[in-house]
């Protein structure tokens, strides 16, 4: 897995070394108070758009899942 930045400033995560590689984009658009986090598949152009409150909830849940899975390990 690699991480890069595209021309629009979005983070690209995955196989970023070649065209057609499987990757996700993550970026925030909008103005203060009305921002939207977009998580999209590069190959299909499909995306999930979340307001920042929902994005924070998703982040916290992902963090909890990882911590629960590795509770006995030092991360």
Biopython code that builds the backbone (N, CA, C, O; Angstrom):
import numpy as np
from Bio.PDB.StructureBuilder import StructureBuilder

atoms = [
    (1, "UNK", "N", (0.837, -1.171, 0.000)),
    (1, "UNK", "CA", (0.000, 0.000, 0.000)),
    (1, "UNK", "C", (0.885, 1.238, 0.000)),
    (1, "UNK", "O", (1.861, 1.328, 0.744)),
    (2, "UNK", "N", (0.527, 2.168, -0.834)),
    (2, "UNK", "CA", (1.243, 3.433, -0.902)),
    (2, "UNK", "C", (0.255, 4.574, -0.700)),
    (2, "UNK", "O", (-0.951, 4.405, -0.882)),
    (3, "UNK", "N", (0.773, 5.728, -0.324)),
    (3, "UNK", "CA", (-0.046, 6.923, -0.156)),
    (3, "UNK", "C", (0.566, 8.030, -0.995)),
    (3, "UNK", "O", (1.776, 8.254, -0.960)),
    (4, "UNK", "N", (-0.280, 8.721, -1.751)),
    (4, "UNK", "CA", (0.171, 9.826, -2.599)),
    (4, "UNK", "C", (-0.887, 10.924, -2.550)),
    (4, "UNK", "O", (-1.923, 10.771, -1.902)),
    (5, "UNK", "N", (-0.622, 12.016, -3.231)),
    (5, "UNK", "CA", (-1.575, 13.117, -3.335)),
    (5, "UNK", "C", (-1.828, 13.375, -4.811)),
    (5, "UNK", "O", (-0.892, 13.421, -5.610)),
    (6, "UNK", "N", (-3.115, 13.547, -5.178)),
    (6, "UNK", "CA", (-3.414, 13.823, -6.582)),
    (6, "UNK", "C", (-3.390, 15.324, -6.851)),
    (6, "UNK", "O", (-3.134, 16.117, -5.946)),
    (7, "UNK", "N", (-3.655, 15.710, -8.093)),
    (7, "UNK", "CA", (-3.587, 17.119, -8.486)),
    (7, "UNK", "C", (-4.590, 17.998, -7.741)),
    (7, "UNK", "O", (-4.361, 19.197, -7.581)),
    (8, "UNK", "N", (-5.694, 17.416, -7.287)),
    (8, "UNK", "CA", (-6.718, 18.178, -6.568)),
    (8, "UNK", "C", (-6.414, 18.282, -5.075)),
    (8, "UNK", "O", (-7.141, 18.950, -4.340)),
    (9, "UNK", "N", (-5.345, 17.626, -4.625)),
    (9, "UNK", "CA", (-4.978, 17.662, -3.221)),
    (9, "UNK", "C", (-5.566, 16.537, -2.401)),
    (9, "UNK", "O", (-5.355, 16.481, -1.190)),
    (10, "UNK", "N", (-6.310, 15.625, -3.045)),
    (10, "UNK", "CA", (-6.865, 14.480, -2.332)),
    (10, "UNK", "C", (-5.777, 13.447, -2.067)),
    (10, "UNK", "O", (-4.834, 13.309, -2.846)),
    (11, "UNK", "N", (-5.917, 12.724, -0.960)),
    (11, "UNK", "CA", (-5.008, 11.637, -0.646)),
    (11, "UNK", "C", (-5.443, 10.415, -1.454)),
    (11, "UNK", "O", (-6.633, 10.110, -1.538)),
    (12, "UNK", "N", (-4.480, 9.724, -2.043)),
    (12, "UNK", "CA", (-4.743, 8.500, -2.795)),
    (12, "UNK", "C", (-4.029, 7.369, -2.068)),
    (12, "UNK", "O", (-2.831, 7.449, -1.796)),
    (13, "UNK", "N", (-4.785, 6.304, -1.753)),
    (13, "UNK", "CA", (-4.265, 5.199, -0.959)),
    (13, "UNK", "C", (-4.440, 3.910, -1.743)),
    (13, "UNK", "O", (-5.531, 3.629, -2.238)),
    (14, "UNK", "N", (-3.377, 3.126, -1.861)),
    (14, "UNK", "CA", (-3.468, 1.842, -2.547)),
    (14, "UNK", "C", (-2.349, 1.680, -3.542)),
    (14, "UNK", "O", (-1.211, 2.073, -3.285)),
    (15, "UNK", "N", (-2.679, 1.092, -4.698)),
    (15, "UNK", "CA", (-1.702, 0.878, -5.766)),
    (15, "UNK", "C", (-1.624, 2.151, -6.598)),
    (15, "UNK", "O", (-2.322, 2.295, -7.601)),
    (16, "UNK", "N", (-0.770, 3.067, -6.170)),
    (16, "UNK", "CA", (-0.660, 4.369, -6.832)),
    (16, "UNK", "C", (0.473, 4.400, -7.847)),
    (16, "UNK", "O", (0.738, 5.440, -8.450)),
    (17, "UNK", "N", (1.141, 3.271, -8.041)),
    (17, "UNK", "CA", (2.329, 3.242, -8.894)),
    (17, "UNK", "C", (2.011, 3.104, -10.380)),
    (17, "UNK", "O", (2.897, 3.277, -11.217)),
    (18, "UNK", "N", (0.757, 2.793, -10.720)),
    (18, "UNK", "CA", (0.428, 2.606, -12.137)),
    (18, "UNK", "C", (-1.020, 2.992, -12.391)),
    (18, "UNK", "O", (-1.844, 2.959, -11.477)),
    (19, "UNK", "N", (-1.330, 3.356, -13.619)),
    (19, "UNK", "CA", (-2.709, 3.633, -14.001)),
    (19, "UNK", "C", (-3.519, 2.351, -13.908)),
    (19, "UNK", "O", (-3.035, 1.282, -14.279)),
    (20, "UNK", "N", (-4.721, 2.448, -13.426)),
    (20, "UNK", "CA", (-5.575, 1.278, -13.312)),
    (20, "UNK", "C", (-5.371, 0.479, -12.048)),
    (20, "UNK", "O", (-6.035, -0.539, -11.847)),
    (21, "UNK", "N", (-4.452, 0.923, -11.177)),
    (21, "UNK", "CA", (-4.251, 0.224, -9.918)),
    (21, "UNK", "C", (-5.431, 0.456, -8.991)),
    (21, "UNK", "O", (-6.112, 1.478, -9.086)),
    (22, "UNK", "N", (-5.672, -0.483, -8.102)),
    (22, "UNK", "CA", (-6.784, -0.349, -7.157)),
    (22, "UNK", "C", (-6.400, 0.658, -6.078)),
    (22, "UNK", "O", (-5.396, 0.487, -5.386)),
    (23, "UNK", "N", (-7.205, 1.706, -5.941)),
    (23, "UNK", "CA", (-6.879, 2.738, -4.975)),
    (23, "UNK", "C", (-8.137, 3.479, -4.527)),
    (23, "UNK", "O", (-9.157, 3.489, -5.217)),
    (24, "UNK", "N", (-8.034, 4.093, -3.361)),
    (24, "UNK", "CA", (-9.074, 4.957, -2.813)),
    (24, "UNK", "C", (-8.587, 6.390, -2.815)),
    (24, "UNK", "O", (-7.389, 6.642, -2.689)),
    (25, "UNK", "N", (-9.505, 7.328, -2.955)),
    (25, "UNK", "CA", (-9.179, 8.732, -2.747)),
    (25, "UNK", "C", (-9.934, 9.218, -1.518)),
    (25, "UNK", "O", (-11.054, 8.784, -1.249)),
    (26, "UNK", "N", (-9.312, 10.117, -0.782)),
    (26, "UNK", "CA", (-9.944, 10.720, 0.384)),
    (26, "UNK", "C", (-9.682, 12.213, 0.310)),
    (26, "UNK", "O", (-8.536, 12.641, 0.175)),
    (27, "UNK", "N", (-10.744, 13.008, 0.397)),
    (27, "UNK", "CA", (-10.582, 14.453, 0.345)),
    (27, "UNK", "C", (-11.738, 15.165, 1.014)),
    (27, "UNK", "O", (-12.805, 14.585, 1.216)),
    (28, "UNK", "N", (-11.524, 16.420, 1.357)),
    (28, "UNK", "CA", (-12.558, 17.253, 1.967)),
    (28, "UNK", "C", (-12.831, 18.430, 1.040)),
    (28, "UNK", "O", (-11.909, 19.089, 0.558)),
    (29, "UNK", "N", (-14.117, 18.679, 0.801)),
    (29, "UNK", "CA", (-14.524, 19.820, -0.012)),
    (29, "UNK", "C", (-15.540, 20.643, 0.764)),
    (29, "UNK", "O", (-16.077, 20.190, 1.774)),
    (30, "UNK", "N", (-15.796, 21.838, 0.293)),
    (30, "UNK", "CA", (-16.786, 22.704, 0.913)),
    (30, "UNK", "C", (-16.143, 23.817, 1.704)),
    (30, "UNK", "O", (-14.920, 23.916, 1.806)),
    (31, "UNK", "N", (-17.006, 24.661, 2.265)),
    (31, "UNK", "CA", (-16.533, 25.777, 3.072)),
    (31, "UNK", "C", (-16.779, 25.471, 4.543)),
    (31, "UNK", "O", (-17.560, 24.579, 4.877)),
    (32, "UNK", "N", (-16.119, 26.204, 5.408)),
    (32, "UNK", "CA", (-16.206, 25.974, 6.844)),
    (32, "UNK", "C", (-17.657, 25.872, 7.297)),
    (32, "UNK", "O", (-18.476, 26.743, 7.006)),
    (33, "UNK", "N", (-17.956, 24.802, 8.006)),
    (33, "UNK", "CA", (-19.306, 24.565, 8.485)),
    (33, "UNK", "C", (-20.148, 23.734, 7.543)),
    (33, "UNK", "O", (-21.208, 23.240, 7.929)),
    (34, "UNK", "N", (-19.688, 23.571, 6.305)),
    (34, "UNK", "CA", (-20.446, 22.800, 5.309)),
    (34, "UNK", "C", (-19.522, 21.850, 4.549)),
    (34, "UNK", "O", (-19.766, 21.542, 3.382)),
    (35, "UNK", "N", (-18.452, 21.382, 5.221)),
    (35, "UNK", "CA", (-17.495, 20.506, 4.551)),
    (35, "UNK", "C", (-18.058, 19.096, 4.390)),
    (35, "UNK", "O", (-18.897, 18.643, 5.170)),
    (36, "UNK", "N", (-17.565, 18.415, 3.346)),
    (36, "UNK", "CA", (-17.953, 17.038, 3.062)),
    (36, "UNK", "C", (-16.680, 16.230, 2.851)),
    (36, "UNK", "O", (-15.805, 16.627, 2.082)),
    (37, "UNK", "N", (-16.582, 15.090, 3.540)),
    (37, "UNK", "CA", (-15.485, 14.152, 3.320)),
    (37, "UNK", "C", (-15.940, 13.174, 2.255)),
    (37, "UNK", "O", (-17.021, 12.595, 2.354)),
    (38, "UNK", "N", (-15.118, 12.992, 1.242)),
    (38, "UNK", "CA", (-15.429, 12.064, 0.165)),
    (38, "UNK", "C", (-14.392, 10.952, 0.158)),
    (38, "UNK", "O", (-13.188, 11.209, 0.149)),
    (39, "UNK", "N", (-14.874, 9.705, 0.161)),
    (39, "UNK", "CA", (-14.020, 8.525, 0.047)),
    (39, "UNK", "C", (-14.465, 7.810, -1.215)),
    (39, "UNK", "O", (-15.615, 7.382, -1.310)),
    (40, "UNK", "N", (-13.561, 7.673, -2.196)),
    (40, "UNK", "CA", (-13.981, 7.112, -3.470)),
    (40, "UNK", "C", (-13.031, 6.080, -4.032)),
    (40, "UNK", "O", (-11.835, 6.093, -3.740)),
    (41, "UNK", "N", (-13.579, 5.176, -4.850)),
    (41, "UNK", "CA", (-12.779, 4.206, -5.589)),
    (41, "UNK", "C", (-12.304, 4.855, -6.871)),
    (41, "UNK", "O", (-13.119, 5.358, -7.645)),
    (42, "UNK", "N", (-11.005, 4.856, -7.112)),
    (42, "UNK", "CA", (-10.437, 5.460, -8.314)),
    (42, "UNK", "C", (-10.951, 4.754, -9.563)),
    (42, "UNK", "O", (-11.291, 5.412, -10.547)),
    (43, "UNK", "N", (-11.013, 3.419, -9.537)),
    (43, "UNK", "CA", (-11.364, 2.646, -10.736)),
    (43, "UNK", "C", (-12.780, 2.915, -11.223)),
    (43, "UNK", "O", (-13.019, 2.960, -12.430)),
    (44, "UNK", "N", (-13.721, 3.096, -10.304)),
    (44, "UNK", "CA", (-15.127, 3.214, -10.697)),
    (44, "UNK", "C", (-15.666, 4.629, -10.637)),
    (44, "UNK", "O", (-16.670, 4.941, -11.278)),
    (45, "UNK", "N", (-15.014, 5.478, -9.882)),
    (45, "UNK", "CA", (-15.519, 6.828, -9.692)),
    (45, "UNK", "C", (-16.621, 6.908, -8.644)),
    (45, "UNK", "O", (-17.115, 7.998, -8.353)),
    (46, "UNK", "N", (-17.017, 5.763, -8.070)),
    (46, "UNK", "CA", (-18.028, 5.756, -7.013)),
    (46, "UNK", "C", (-17.434, 6.353, -5.746)),
    (46, "UNK", "O", (-16.242, 6.206, -5.478)),
    (47, "UNK", "N", (-18.282, 7.032, -4.964)),
    (47, "UNK", "CA", (-17.762, 7.602, -3.729)),
    (47, "UNK", "C", (-18.826, 7.630, -2.646)),
    (47, "UNK", "O", (-20.027, 7.612, -2.916)),
    (48, "UNK", "N", (-18.350, 7.674, -1.426)),
    (48, "UNK", "CA", (-19.168, 7.841, -0.238)),
    (48, "UNK", "C", (-18.900, 9.253, 0.252)),
    (48, "UNK", "O", (-17.750, 9.632, 0.471)),
    (49, "UNK", "N", (-19.966, 10.034, 0.425)),
    (49, "UNK", "CA", (-19.810, 11.414, 0.867)),
    (49, "UNK", "C", (-20.426, 11.551, 2.257)),
    (49, "UNK", "O", (-21.589, 11.208, 2.468)),
    (50, "UNK", "N", (-19.632, 12.057, 3.199)),
    (50, "UNK", "CA", (-20.071, 12.179, 4.585)),
    (50, "UNK", "C", (-19.889, 13.603, 5.075)),
    (50, "UNK", "O", (-18.884, 14.244, 4.766)),
    (51, "UNK", "N", (-20.868, 14.113, 5.851)),
    (51, "UNK", "CA", (-20.609, 15.387, 6.518)),
    (51, "UNK", "C", (-19.540, 15.119, 7.576)),
    (51, "UNK", "O", (-19.281, 13.966, 7.921)),
    (52, "UNK", "N", (-18.924, 16.175, 8.088)),
    (52, "UNK", "CA", (-17.783, 15.962, 8.985)),
    (52, "UNK", "C", (-18.168, 15.275, 10.287)),
    (52, "UNK", "O", (-17.360, 14.539, 10.852)),
    (53, "UNK", "N", (-19.377, 15.497, 10.773)),
    (53, "UNK", "CA", (-19.816, 14.806, 11.991)),
    (53, "UNK", "C", (-19.852, 13.295, 11.760)),
    (53, "UNK", "O", (-19.373, 12.526, 12.593)),
    (54, "UNK", "N", (-20.414, 12.875, 10.641)),
    (54, "UNK", "CA", (-20.447, 11.448, 10.317)),
    (54, "UNK", "C", (-19.048, 10.905, 10.035)),
    (54, "UNK", "O", (-18.753, 9.756, 10.364)),
    (55, "UNK", "N", (-18.187, 11.721, 9.430)),
    (55, "UNK", "CA", (-16.808, 11.295, 9.154)),
    (55, "UNK", "C", (-16.051, 11.048, 10.460)),
    (55, "UNK", "O", (-15.286, 10.089, 10.564)),
    (56, "UNK", "N", (-16.263, 11.908, 11.449)),
    (56, "UNK", "CA", (-15.618, 11.724, 12.753)),
    (56, "UNK", "C", (-16.147, 10.454, 13.424)),
    (56, "UNK", "O", (-15.376, 9.709, 14.030)),
    (57, "UNK", "N", (-17.445, 10.204, 13.320)),
    (57, "UNK", "CA", (-18.027, 8.978, 13.868)),
    (57, "UNK", "C", (-17.415, 7.754, 13.205)),
    (57, "UNK", "O", (-17.072, 6.786, 13.884)),
    (58, "UNK", "N", (-17.274, 7.787, 11.879)),
    (58, "UNK", "CA", (-16.649, 6.681, 11.151)),
    (58, "UNK", "C", (-15.205, 6.490, 11.591)),
    (58, "UNK", "O", (-14.772, 5.362, 11.830)),
    (59, "UNK", "N", (-14.456, 7.586, 11.701)),
    (59, "UNK", "CA", (-13.061, 7.503, 12.149)),
    (59, "UNK", "C", (-12.962, 6.863, 13.526)),
    (59, "UNK", "O", (-12.131, 5.983, 13.749)),
    (60, "UNK", "N", (-13.810, 7.305, 14.449)),
    (60, "UNK", "CA", (-13.779, 6.768, 15.804)),
    (60, "UNK", "C", (-14.121, 5.281, 15.820)),
    (60, "UNK", "O", (-13.525, 4.514, 16.576)),
    (61, "UNK", "N", (-15.078, 4.870, 14.987)),
    (61, "UNK", "CA", (-15.466, 3.457, 14.936)),
    (61, "UNK", "C", (-14.340, 2.606, 14.348)),
    (61, "UNK", "O", (-14.069, 1.515, 14.850)),
    (62, "UNK", "N", (-13.689, 3.086, 13.300)),
    (62, "UNK", "CA", (-12.551, 2.358, 12.721)),
    (62, "UNK", "C", (-11.432, 2.241, 13.753)),
    (62, "UNK", "O", (-10.824, 1.180, 13.897)),
    (63, "UNK", "N", (-11.165, 3.323, 14.466)),
    (63, "UNK", "CA", (-10.137, 3.311, 15.505)),
    (63, "UNK", "C", (-10.485, 2.299, 16.593)),
    (63, "UNK", "O", (-9.610, 1.564, 17.052)),
    (64, "UNK", "N", (-11.759, 2.250, 17.014)),
    (64, "UNK", "CA", (-12.193, 1.312, 18.041)),
    (64, "UNK", "C", (-12.028, -0.133, 17.567)),
    (64, "UNK", "O", (-11.572, -0.987, 18.328)),
    (65, "UNK", "N", (-12.396, -0.407, 16.314)),
    (65, "UNK", "CA", (-12.264, -1.760, 15.762)),
    (65, "UNK", "C", (-10.805, -2.206, 15.776)),
    (65, "UNK", "O", (-10.502, -3.335, 16.161)),
    (66, "UNK", "N", (-9.908, -1.328, 15.360)),
    (66, "UNK", "CA", (-8.477, -1.660, 15.332)),
    (66, "UNK", "C", (-7.952, -1.878, 16.746)),
    (66, "UNK", "O", (-7.234, -2.845, 17.000)),
    (67, "UNK", "N", (-8.304, -0.985, 17.664)),
    (67, "UNK", "CA", (-7.833, -1.129, 19.047)),
    (67, "UNK", "C", (-8.372, -2.395, 19.694)),
    (67, "UNK", "O", (-7.638, -3.090, 20.396)),
    (68, "UNK", "N", (-9.657, -2.706, 19.464)),
    (68, "UNK", "CA", (-10.236, -3.927, 20.028)),
    (68, "UNK", "C", (-9.548, -5.168, 19.474)),
    (68, "UNK", "O", (-9.300, -6.127, 20.205)),
    (69, "UNK", "N", (-9.248, -5.147, 18.203)),
    (69, "UNK", "CA", (-8.622, -6.300, 17.546)),
    (69, "UNK", "C", (-7.213, -6.542, 18.080)),
    (69, "UNK", "O", (-6.763, -7.683, 18.188)),
    (70, "UNK", "N", (-6.525, -5.449, 18.411)),
    (70, "UNK", "CA", (-5.127, -5.540, 18.840)),
    (70, "UNK", "C", (-4.953, -5.048, 20.276)),
    (70, "UNK", "O", (-3.935, -4.441, 20.609)),
    (71, "UNK", "N", (-5.943, -5.309, 21.121)),
    (71, "UNK", "CA", (-5.925, -4.807, 22.498)),
    (71, "UNK", "C", (-4.716, -5.296, 23.282)),
    (71, "UNK", "O", (-4.234, -4.592, 24.170)),
    (72, "UNK", "N", (-4.227, -6.471, 22.976)),
    (72, "UNK", "CA", (-3.096, -7.039, 23.715)),
    (72, "UNK", "C", (-1.740, -6.645, 23.131)),
    (72, "UNK", "O", (-0.698, -6.969, 23.701)),
    (73, "UNK", "N", (-1.753, -5.946, 21.991)),
    (73, "UNK", "CA", (-0.505, -5.553, 21.329)),
    (73, "UNK", "C", (-0.261, -4.061, 21.516)),
    (73, "UNK", "O", (-1.208, -3.293, 21.687)),
    (74, "UNK", "N", (0.981, -3.654, 21.485)),
    (74, "UNK", "CA", (1.318, -2.232, 21.482)),
    (74, "UNK", "C", (1.296, -1.742, 20.049)),
    (74, "UNK", "O", (2.042, -2.251, 19.212)),
    (75, "UNK", "N", (0.453, -0.761, 19.750)),
    (75, "UNK", "CA", (0.390, -0.205, 18.392)),
    (75, "UNK", "C", (1.226, 1.035, 18.289)),
    (75, "UNK", "O", (1.298, 1.645, 17.222)),
]
sb = StructureBuilder()
sb.init_structure("model")
sb.init_model(0)
sb.init_chain("A")
sb.init_seg("    ")
for serial, (resi, resn, name, xyz) in enumerate(atoms, 1):
    if name == "N":
        sb.init_residue(resn, " ", resi, " ")
    sb.init_atom(name, np.array(xyz, "f"), 0.0, 1.0, " ", f" {name:<3s}", serial, name[0])
structure = sb.get_structure()
